[in-house]
């Protein structure tokens, strides 16, 4: 049901932007304001649902006695991936895909930097087994 409300809200926002474009000389300003407000509302909706998913993941990790360090790294990687993709999509929608691709690249670099302790631990484990 929430998804229907979200889609309905998006359709209303898109229709409003198109309508303002036909009847207003200030279309760019009003369209930008509507887009920004719509994106903020979508992000609030998404973040509320993601927080419940992260809680479930944390509960599962405690049940299997997973090291919290690795869980924190995994959650940071997921967060960086979502934020980088969101930034890319925003830039692409604004007609600045070149900037968006740089955001994606920066996200990939940050994921590599954050995951380096896991990679080093994995290499150490493989070395011990050999």
PyMOL commands that set and color helices and strands:
alter all, ss='L'
color gray80, all
select helices_A, chain A and resi 2-23+27-63+68-93+97-129
alter helices_A, ss='H'
color red, helices_A
deselect
rebuild
show_as cartoon
